[in-house]
């Protein structure tokens, strides 16, 4: 059964949202280990910088694999 383009986008978006939340939590824990002190606004900004790239990557890879299938 083929996945529709819309469902590919939904899957990619869900993947990005989960990854974003996990990345923020990881930054909050790991940054202090390296002496990097930032506020929540900086953590959110750093995470947002990668959201668009991550969403596009997930969507394009899914479509590529659907084409090969």
PyMOL Python script that loads the backbone (N, CA, C, O; Angstrom):
from pymol import cmd

cmd.read_pdbstr("""\
ATOM      1  N   UNK A   1       0.843  -1.175   0.000  1.00  0.00           N
ATOM      2  CA  UNK A   1       0.000   0.000   0.000  1.00  0.00           C
ATOM      3  C   UNK A   1       0.893   1.244   0.000  1.00  0.00           C
ATOM      4  O   UNK A   1       1.793   1.368   0.830  1.00  0.00           O
ATOM      5  N   UNK A   2       0.645   2.134  -0.908  1.00  0.00           N
ATOM      6  CA  UNK A   2       1.425   3.354  -1.045  1.00  0.00           C
ATOM      7  C   UNK A   2       0.968   4.417  -0.066  1.00  0.00           C
ATOM      8  O   UNK A   2      -0.221   4.548   0.227  1.00  0.00           O
ATOM      9  N   UNK A   3       1.926   5.169   0.429  1.00  0.00           N
ATOM     10  CA  UNK A   3       1.608   6.283   1.318  1.00  0.00           C
ATOM     11  C   UNK A   3       1.365   7.532   0.472  1.00  0.00           C
ATOM     12  O   UNK A   3       2.130   7.827  -0.446  1.00  0.00           O
ATOM     13  N   UNK A   4       0.299   8.258   0.785  1.00  0.00           N
ATOM     14  CA  UNK A   4      -0.003   9.479   0.032  1.00  0.00           C
ATOM     15  C   UNK A   4       0.999  10.578   0.383  1.00  0.00           C
ATOM     16  O   UNK A   4       1.702  10.507   1.391  1.00  0.00           O
ATOM     17  N   UNK A   5       1.042  11.578  -0.465  1.00  0.00           N
ATOM     18  CA  UNK A   5       1.939  12.719  -0.210  1.00  0.00           C
ATOM     19  C   UNK A   5       1.559  13.432   1.083  1.00  0.00           C
ATOM     20  O   UNK A   5       2.434  13.862   1.834  1.00  0.00           O
ATOM     21  N   UNK A   6       0.283  13.557   1.343  1.00  0.00           N
ATOM     22  CA  UNK A   6      -0.168  14.235   2.565  1.00  0.00           C
ATOM     23  C   UNK A   6       0.265  13.444   3.795  1.00  0.00           C
ATOM     24  O   UNK A   6       0.747  14.020   4.771  1.00  0.00           O
ATOM     25  N   UNK A   7       0.093  12.128   3.749  1.00  0.00           N
ATOM     26  CA  UNK A   7       0.501  11.319   4.893  1.00  0.00           C
ATOM     27  C   UNK A   7       2.024  11.325   5.056  1.00  0.00           C
ATOM     28  O   UNK A   7       2.526  11.210   6.174  1.00  0.00           O
ATOM     29  N   UNK A   8       2.754  11.458   3.959  1.00  0.00           N
ATOM     30  CA  UNK A   8       4.209  11.605   4.052  1.00  0.00           C
ATOM     31  C   UNK A   8       4.548  12.881   4.807  1.00  0.00           C
ATOM     32  O   UNK A   8       5.447  12.885   5.648  1.00  0.00           O
ATOM     33  N   UNK A   9       3.834  13.962   4.513  1.00  0.00           N
ATOM     34  CA  UNK A   9       4.072  15.227   5.199  1.00  0.00           C
ATOM     35  C   UNK A   9       3.686  15.129   6.675  1.00  0.00           C
ATOM     36  O   UNK A   9       4.401  15.641   7.537  1.00  0.00           O
ATOM     37  N   UNK A  10       2.571  14.480   6.967  1.00  0.00           N
ATOM     38  CA  UNK A  10       2.137  14.308   8.359  1.00  0.00           C
ATOM     39  C   UNK A  10       3.174  13.508   9.138  1.00  0.00           C
ATOM     40  O   UNK A  10       3.522  13.863  10.264  1.00  0.00           O
ATOM     41  N   UNK A  11       3.663  12.438   8.543  1.00  0.00           N
ATOM     42  CA  UNK A  11       4.674  11.619   9.208  1.00  0.00           C
ATOM     43  C   UNK A  11       5.956  12.411   9.444  1.00  0.00           C
ATOM     44  O   UNK A  11       6.534  12.356  10.530  1.00  0.00           O
ATOM     45  N   UNK A  12       6.396  13.141   8.437  1.00  0.00           N
ATOM     46  CA  UNK A  12       7.617  13.938   8.567  1.00  0.00           C
ATOM     47  C   UNK A  12       7.438  15.015   9.640  1.00  0.00           C
ATOM     48  O   UNK A  12       8.351  15.257  10.429  1.00  0.00           O
ATOM     49  N   UNK A  13       6.282  15.656   9.675  1.00  0.00           N
ATOM     50  CA  UNK A  13       6.026  16.697  10.678  1.00  0.00           C
ATOM     51  C   UNK A  13       6.019  16.111  12.089  1.00  0.00           C
ATOM     52  O   UNK A  13       6.584  16.704  13.008  1.00  0.00           O
ATOM     53  N   UNK A  14       5.389  14.962  12.264  1.00  0.00           N
ATOM     54  CA  UNK A  14       5.375  14.310  13.578  1.00  0.00           C
ATOM     55  C   UNK A  14       6.794  13.959  14.009  1.00  0.00           C
ATOM     56  O   UNK A  14       7.159  14.140  15.171  1.00  0.00           O
ATOM     57  N   UNK A  15       7.578  13.467  13.084  1.00  0.00           N
ATOM     58  CA  UNK A  15       8.966  13.125  13.375  1.00  0.00           C
ATOM     59  C   UNK A  15       9.746  14.361  13.817  1.00  0.00           C
ATOM     60  O   UNK A  15      10.529  14.297  14.764  1.00  0.00           O
ATOM     61  N   UNK A  16       9.535  15.479  13.136  1.00  0.00           N
ATOM     62  CA  UNK A  16      10.240  16.718  13.468  1.00  0.00           C
ATOM     63  C   UNK A  16       9.804  17.237  14.838  1.00  0.00           C
ATOM     64  O   UNK A  16      10.645  17.666  15.628  1.00  0.00           O
ATOM     65  N   UNK A  17       8.514  17.205  15.128  1.00  0.00           N
ATOM     66  CA  UNK A  17       8.022  17.696  16.418  1.00  0.00           C
ATOM     67  C   UNK A  17       8.609  16.884  17.563  1.00  0.00           C
ATOM     68  O   UNK A  17       9.087  17.449  18.547  1.00  0.00           O
ATOM     69  N   UNK A  18       8.576  15.576  17.439  1.00  0.00           N
ATOM     70  CA  UNK A  18       9.149  14.720  18.483  1.00  0.00           C
ATOM     71  C   UNK A  18      10.646  14.975  18.608  1.00  0.00           C
ATOM     72  O   UNK A  18      11.168  15.066  19.719  1.00  0.00           O
ATOM     73  N   UNK A  19      11.339  15.092  17.483  1.00  0.00           N
ATOM     74  CA  UNK A  19      12.766  15.374  17.502  1.00  0.00           C
ATOM     75  C   UNK A  19      13.080  16.721  18.124  1.00  0.00           C
ATOM     76  O   UNK A  19      14.067  16.856  18.848  1.00  0.00           O
ATOM     77  N   UNK A  20      12.251  17.723  17.850  1.00  0.00           N
ATOM     78  CA  UNK A  20      12.439  19.066  18.402  1.00  0.00           C
ATOM     79  C   UNK A  20      12.337  19.046  19.923  1.00  0.00           C
ATOM     80  O   UNK A  20      13.194  19.593  20.616  1.00  0.00           O
ATOM     81  N   UNK A  21      11.295  18.420  20.431  1.00  0.00           N
ATOM     82  CA  UNK A  21      11.103  18.338  21.886  1.00  0.00           C
ATOM     83  C   UNK A  21      12.271  17.585  22.537  1.00  0.00           C
ATOM     84  O   UNK A  21      12.782  17.999  23.578  1.00  0.00           O
ATOM     85  N   UNK A  22      12.680  16.493  21.923  1.00  0.00           N
ATOM     86  CA  UNK A  22      13.806  15.722  22.446  1.00  0.00           C
ATOM     87  C   UNK A  22      15.105  16.532  22.398  1.00  0.00           C
ATOM     88  O   UNK A  22      15.907  16.471  23.330  1.00  0.00           O
ATOM     89  N   UNK A  23      15.313  17.282  21.326  1.00  0.00           N
ATOM     90  CA  UNK A  23      16.522  18.103  21.192  1.00  0.00           C
ATOM     91  C   UNK A  23      16.574  19.184  22.269  1.00  0.00           C
ATOM     92  O   UNK A  23      17.629  19.417  22.859  1.00  0.00           O
ATOM     93  N   UNK A  24      15.451  19.842  22.529  1.00  0.00           N
ATOM     94  CA  UNK A  24      15.416  20.885  23.556  1.00  0.00           C
ATOM     95  C   UNK A  24      15.744  20.282  24.917  1.00  0.00           C
ATOM     96  O   UNK A  24      16.548  20.831  25.671  1.00  0.00           O
ATOM     97  N   UNK A  25      15.115  19.150  25.225  1.00  0.00           N
ATOM     98  CA  UNK A  25      15.383  18.490  26.514  1.00  0.00           C
ATOM     99  C   UNK A  25      16.855  18.087  26.621  1.00  0.00           C
ATOM    100  O   UNK A  25      17.470  18.241  27.676  1.00  0.00           O
ATOM    101  N   UNK A  26      17.409  17.574  25.535  1.00  0.00           N
ATOM    102  CA  UNK A  26      18.820  17.170  25.526  1.00  0.00           C
ATOM    103  C   UNK A  26      19.736  18.375  25.720  1.00  0.00           C
ATOM    104  O   UNK A  26      20.695  18.305  26.489  1.00  0.00           O
ATOM    105  N   UNK A  27      19.449  19.480  25.030  1.00  0.00           N
ATOM    106  CA  UNK A  27      20.254  20.690  25.187  1.00  0.00           C
ATOM    107  C   UNK A  27      20.240  21.175  26.631  1.00  0.00           C
ATOM    108  O   UNK A  27      21.281  21.552  27.168  1.00  0.00           O
ATOM    109  N   UNK A  28      19.078  21.168  27.257  1.00  0.00           N
ATOM    110  CA  UNK A  28      18.944  21.643  28.633  1.00  0.00           C
ATOM    111  C   UNK A  28      19.805  20.806  29.575  1.00  0.00           C
ATOM    112  O   UNK A  28      20.368  21.333  30.534  1.00  0.00           O
ATOM    113  N   UNK A  29      19.909  19.513  29.309  1.00  0.00           N
ATOM    114  CA  UNK A  29      20.709  18.630  30.154  1.00  0.00           C
ATOM    115  C   UNK A  29      22.194  18.689  29.800  1.00  0.00           C
ATOM    116  O   UNK A  29      23.035  18.763  30.695  1.00  0.00           O
ATOM    117  N   UNK A  30      22.528  18.657  28.510  1.00  0.00           N
ATOM    118  CA  UNK A  30      23.916  18.495  28.073  1.00  0.00           C
ATOM    119  C   UNK A  30      24.712  19.803  28.057  1.00  0.00           C
ATOM    120  O   UNK A  30      25.890  19.803  28.413  1.00  0.00           O
ATOM    121  N   UNK A  31      24.100  20.905  27.656  1.00  0.00           N
ATOM    122  CA  UNK A  31      24.844  22.167  27.556  1.00  0.00           C
ATOM    123  C   UNK A  31      25.608  22.511  28.834  1.00  0.00           C
ATOM    124  O   UNK A  31      26.783  22.869  28.751  1.00  0.00           O
ATOM    125  N   UNK A  32      24.988  22.417  30.011  1.00  0.00           N
ATOM    126  CA  UNK A  32      25.729  22.752  31.233  1.00  0.00           C
ATOM    127  C   UNK A  32      26.968  21.873  31.466  1.00  0.00           C
ATOM    128  O   UNK A  32      27.928  22.319  32.094  1.00  0.00           O
ATOM    129  N   UNK A  33      26.953  20.646  30.971  1.00  0.00           N
ATOM    130  CA  UNK A  33      28.119  19.772  31.129  1.00  0.00           C
ATOM    131  C   UNK A  33      29.337  20.355  30.417  1.00  0.00           C
ATOM    132  O   UNK A  33      30.476  20.076  30.790  1.00  0.00           O
ATOM    133  N   UNK A  34      29.086  21.170  29.388  1.00  0.00           N
ATOM    134  CA  UNK A  34      30.164  21.772  28.616  1.00  0.00           C
ATOM    135  C   UNK A  34      30.347  23.259  28.945  1.00  0.00           C
ATOM    136  O   UNK A  34      31.057  23.976  28.239  1.00  0.00           O
ATOM    137  N   UNK A  35      29.710  23.703  30.006  1.00  0.00           N
ATOM    138  CA  UNK A  35      29.848  25.088  30.424  1.00  0.00           C
ATOM    139  C   UNK A  35      29.079  26.071  29.564  1.00  0.00           C
ATOM    140  O   UNK A  35      29.373  27.267  29.580  1.00  0.00           O
ATOM    141  N   UNK A  36      28.113  25.596  28.825  1.00  0.00           N
ATOM    142  CA  UNK A  36      27.300  26.468  27.971  1.00  0.00           C
ATOM    143  C   UNK A  36      26.031  26.817  28.740  1.00  0.00           C
ATOM    144  O   UNK A  36      25.191  25.954  28.997  1.00  0.00           O
ATOM    145  N   UNK A  37      25.903  28.065  29.098  1.00  0.00           N
ATOM    146  CA  UNK A  37      24.737  28.513  29.851  1.00  0.00           C
ATOM    147  C   UNK A  37      23.834  29.324  28.926  1.00  0.00           C
ATOM    148  O   UNK A  37      24.234  30.380  28.435  1.00  0.00           O
ATOM    149  N   UNK A  38      22.645  28.846  28.694  1.00  0.00           N
ATOM    150  CA  UNK A  38      21.676  29.560  27.861  1.00  0.00           C
ATOM    151  C   UNK A  38      20.309  29.484  28.517  1.00  0.00           C
ATOM    152  O   UNK A  38      20.053  28.622  29.357  1.00  0.00           O
ATOM    153  N   UNK A  39      19.447  30.391  28.125  1.00  0.00           N
ATOM    154  CA  UNK A  39      18.077  30.390  28.616  1.00  0.00           C
ATOM    155  C   UNK A  39      17.184  29.579  27.699  1.00  0.00           C
ATOM    156  O   UNK A  39      17.610  29.103  26.647  1.00  0.00           O
ATOM    157  N   UNK A  40      15.959  29.433  28.110  1.00  0.00           N
ATOM    158  CA  UNK A  40      15.010  28.635  27.325  1.00  0.00           C
ATOM    159  C   UNK A  40      14.780  29.255  25.944  1.00  0.00           C
ATOM    160  O   UNK A  40      14.584  28.532  24.967  1.00  0.00           O
ATOM    161  N   UNK A  41      14.804  30.584  25.857  1.00  0.00           N
ATOM    162  CA  UNK A  41      14.601  31.236  24.557  1.00  0.00           C
ATOM    163  C   UNK A  41      15.701  30.836  23.572  1.00  0.00           C
ATOM    164  O   UNK A  41      15.432  30.601  22.394  1.00  0.00           O
ATOM    165  N   UNK A  42      16.926  30.760  24.057  1.00  0.00           N
ATOM    166  CA  UNK A  42      18.034  30.350  23.185  1.00  0.00           C
ATOM    167  C   UNK A  42      17.895  28.892  22.769  1.00  0.00           C
ATOM    168  O   UNK A  42      18.149  28.536  21.619  1.00  0.00           O
ATOM    169  N   UNK A  43      17.490  28.056  23.715  1.00  0.00           N
ATOM    170  CA  UNK A  43      17.286  26.640  23.384  1.00  0.00           C
ATOM    171  C   UNK A  43      16.222  26.496  22.292  1.00  0.00           C
ATOM    172  O   UNK A  43      16.398  25.739  21.337  1.00  0.00           O
ATOM    173  N   UNK A  44      15.130  27.224  22.445  1.00  0.00           N
ATOM    174  CA  UNK A  44      14.052  27.155  21.457  1.00  0.00           C
ATOM    175  C   UNK A  44      14.508  27.679  20.101  1.00  0.00           C
ATOM    176  O   UNK A  44      14.151  27.120  19.064  1.00  0.00           O
ATOM    177  N   UNK A  45      15.296  28.750  20.108  1.00  0.00           N
ATOM    178  CA  UNK A  45      15.789  29.325  18.846  1.00  0.00           C
ATOM    179  C   UNK A  45      16.739  28.374  18.136  1.00  0.00           C
ATOM    180  O   UNK A  45      16.654  28.195  16.920  1.00  0.00           O
ATOM    181  N   UNK A  46      17.632  27.771  18.886  1.00  0.00           N
ATOM    182  CA  UNK A  46      18.571  26.811  18.296  1.00  0.00           C
ATOM    183  C   UNK A  46      17.796  25.651  17.671  1.00  0.00           C
ATOM    184  O   UNK A  46      18.099  25.216  16.560  1.00  0.00           O
ATOM    185  N   UNK A  47      16.805  25.164  18.390  1.00  0.00           N
ATOM    186  CA  UNK A  47      15.989  24.070  17.867  1.00  0.00           C
ATOM    187  C   UNK A  47      15.219  24.466  16.617  1.00  0.00           C
ATOM    188  O   UNK A  47      15.138  23.691  15.664  1.00  0.00           O
ATOM    189  N   UNK A  48      14.655  25.663  16.616  1.00  0.00           N
ATOM    190  CA  UNK A  48      13.883  26.122  15.459  1.00  0.00           C
ATOM    191  C   UNK A  48      14.739  26.304  14.213  1.00  0.00           C
ATOM    192  O   UNK A  48      14.254  26.170  13.089  1.00  0.00           O
ATOM    193  N   UNK A  49      16.010  26.609  14.421  1.00  0.00           N
ATOM    194  CA  UNK A  49      16.905  26.796  13.276  1.00  0.00           C
ATOM    195  C   UNK A  49      16.991  25.538  12.420  1.00  0.00           C
ATOM    196  O   UNK A  49      17.264  25.613  11.222  1.00  0.00           O
ATOM    197  N   UNK A  50      16.758  24.382  13.036  1.00  0.00           N
ATOM    198  CA  UNK A  50      16.881  23.121  12.323  1.00  0.00           C
ATOM    199  C   UNK A  50      15.549  22.487  11.926  1.00  0.00           C
ATOM    200  O   UNK A  50      15.535  21.471  11.231  1.00  0.00           O
ATOM    201  N   UNK A  51      14.449  23.063  12.351  1.00  0.00           N
ATOM    202  CA  UNK A  51      13.140  22.460  12.070  1.00  0.00           C
ATOM    203  C   UNK A  51      12.847  22.380  10.574  1.00  0.00           C
ATOM    204  O   UNK A  51      12.443  21.327  10.082  1.00  0.00           O
ATOM    205  N   UNK A  52      13.042  23.466   9.851  1.00  0.00           N
ATOM    206  CA  UNK A  52      12.748  23.475   8.411  1.00  0.00           C
ATOM    207  C   UNK A  52      13.573  22.465   7.642  1.00  0.00           C
ATOM    208  O   UNK A  52      13.055  21.747   6.787  1.00  0.00           O
ATOM    209  N   UNK A  53      14.855  22.411   7.947  1.00  0.00           N
ATOM    210  CA  UNK A  53      15.745  21.458   7.276  1.00  0.00           C
ATOM    211  C   UNK A  53      15.321  20.028   7.604  1.00  0.00           C
ATOM    212  O   UNK A  53      15.279  19.167   6.725  1.00  0.00           O
ATOM    213  N   UNK A  54      15.014  19.790   8.855  1.00  0.00           N
ATOM    214  CA  UNK A  54      14.619  18.452   9.276  1.00  0.00           C
ATOM    215  C   UNK A  54      13.305  18.020   8.627  1.00  0.00           C
ATOM    216  O   UNK A  54      13.166  16.872   8.206  1.00  0.00           O
ATOM    217  N   UNK A  55      12.361  18.926   8.548  1.00  0.00           N
ATOM    218  CA  UNK A  55      11.077  18.617   7.922  1.00  0.00           C
ATOM    219  C   UNK A  55      11.256  18.297   6.440  1.00  0.00           C
ATOM    220  O   UNK A  55      10.711  17.312   5.942  1.00  0.00           O
ATOM    221  N   UNK A  56      12.010  19.118   5.749  1.00  0.00           N
ATOM    222  CA  UNK A  56      12.256  18.881   4.326  1.00  0.00           C
ATOM    223  C   UNK A  56      12.988  17.561   4.108  1.00  0.00           C
ATOM    224  O   UNK A  56      12.629  16.792   3.216  1.00  0.00           O
ATOM    225  N   UNK A  57      13.996  17.298   4.906  1.00  0.00           N
ATOM    226  CA  UNK A  57      14.756  16.056   4.790  1.00  0.00           C
ATOM    227  C   UNK A  57      13.847  14.836   4.966  1.00  0.00           C
ATOM    228  O   UNK A  57      13.890  13.904   4.164  1.00  0.00           O
ATOM    229  N   UNK A  58      13.039  14.849   6.004  1.00  0.00           N
ATOM    230  CA  UNK A  58      12.149  13.716   6.262  1.00  0.00           C
ATOM    231  C   UNK A  58      11.144  13.492   5.138  1.00  0.00           C
ATOM    232  O   UNK A  58      10.906  12.356   4.726  1.00  0.00           O
ATOM    233  N   UNK A  59      10.561  14.574   4.649  1.00  0.00           N
ATOM    234  CA  UNK A  59       9.583  14.474   3.580  1.00  0.00           C
ATOM    235  C   UNK A  59      10.223  13.974   2.287  1.00  0.00           C
ATOM    236  O   UNK A  59       9.699  13.067   1.640  1.00  0.00           O
ATOM    237  N   UNK A  60      11.352  14.566   1.916  1.00  0.00           N
ATOM    238  CA  UNK A  60      11.998  14.185   0.663  1.00  0.00           C
ATOM    239  C   UNK A  60      12.521  12.749   0.696  1.00  0.00           C
ATOM    240  O   UNK A  60      12.422  12.032  -0.300  1.00  0.00           O
ATOM    241  N   UNK A  61      13.067  12.333   1.810  1.00  0.00           N
ATOM    242  CA  UNK A  61      13.521  10.938   1.909  1.00  0.00           C
ATOM    243  C   UNK A  61      12.346   9.961   1.818  1.00  0.00           C
ATOM    244  O   UNK A  61      12.449   8.919   1.170  1.00  0.00           O
ATOM    245  N   UNK A  62      11.235  10.301   2.468  1.00  0.00           N
ATOM    246  CA  UNK A  62      10.052   9.435   2.406  1.00  0.00           C
ATOM    247  C   UNK A  62       9.558   9.311   0.969  1.00  0.00           C
ATOM    248  O   UNK A  62       9.240   8.213   0.513  1.00  0.00           O
ATOM    249  N   UNK A  63       9.492  10.441   0.253  1.00  0.00           N
ATOM    250  CA  UNK A  63       9.032  10.403  -1.131  1.00  0.00           C
ATOM    251  C   UNK A  63      10.003   9.618  -2.008  1.00  0.00           C
ATOM    252  O   UNK A  63       9.575   8.890  -2.904  1.00  0.00           O
ATOM    253  N   UNK A  64      11.296   9.759  -1.762  1.00  0.00           N
ATOM    254  CA  UNK A  64      12.291   9.011  -2.507  1.00  0.00           C
ATOM    255  C   UNK A  64      12.105   7.503  -2.312  1.00  0.00           C
ATOM    256  O   UNK A  64      12.109   6.741  -3.279  1.00  0.00           O
ATOM    257  N   UNK A  65      11.946   7.086  -1.071  1.00  0.00           N
ATOM    258  CA  UNK A  65      11.760   5.665  -0.809  1.00  0.00           C
ATOM    259  C   UNK A  65      10.431   5.151  -1.351  1.00  0.00           C
ATOM    260  O   UNK A  65      10.341   4.004  -1.788  1.00  0.00           O
ATOM    261  N   UNK A  66       9.403   5.988  -1.325  1.00  0.00           N
ATOM    262  CA  UNK A  66       8.130   5.589  -1.930  1.00  0.00           C
ATOM    263  C   UNK A  66       8.274   5.399  -3.434  1.00  0.00           C
ATOM    264  O   UNK A  66       7.661   4.495  -4.003  1.00  0.00           O
ATOM    265  N   UNK A  67       9.063   6.228  -4.077  1.00  0.00           N
ATOM    266  CA  UNK A  67       9.288   6.100  -5.522  1.00  0.00           C
ATOM    267  C   UNK A  67      10.027   4.803  -5.839  1.00  0.00           C
ATOM    268  O   UNK A  67       9.698   4.112  -6.803  1.00  0.00           O
ATOM    269  N   UNK A  68      11.022   4.479  -5.025  1.00  0.00           N
ATOM    270  CA  UNK A  68      11.795   3.242  -5.248  1.00  0.00           C
ATOM    271  C   UNK A  68      10.957   2.006  -5.004  1.00  0.00           C
ATOM    272  O   UNK A  68      11.195   0.965  -5.617  1.00  0.00           O
ATOM    273  N   UNK A  69       9.986   2.104  -4.123  1.00  0.00           N
ATOM    274  CA  UNK A  69       9.150   0.966  -3.760  1.00  0.00           C
ATOM    275  C   UNK A  69       8.203   0.700  -4.850  1.00  0.00           C
ATOM    276  O   UNK A  69       7.396  -0.224  -4.754  1.00  0.00           O
TER     277      UNK A  69
END
""", "prot")
cmd.dss("prot")
cmd.show_as("cartoon", "prot")
cmd.util.cbc("prot")
cmd.orient("prot")
